């Protein structure tokens, strides 16, 4: 089975939170698939947090 290594960009996170229609939401809805390995770091998480707070 092929594994996909991904880093989710901040705009994908924000887009998926705004709408349940589109590829951003679809991507995050399958993020727990065993074929997907997500790479993340503390600075990226802080960027997500900042962007989400700005959108409110």
FENMOLIN-V377706 format. One record per pair of residues at least 4 apart in sequence whose C-alpha atoms are under 6 Angstrom apart, sorted by sequence separation. I is the first residue (numbers start at 0). J is the second residue. D is the distance in whole Angstrom. If there is no record, write none. Layout:
# FENMOLIN-V377706
i	j	d
I	J	D
I	J	D
This chain:
# FENMOLIN-V377706
i	j	d
10	14	6
22	26	6
19	24	5
15	23	5
15	24	4
11	23	5
6	37	6
2	34	5
3	35	5
4	36	5
5	37	5
6	38	5
2	35	6
4	37	6
9	47	6
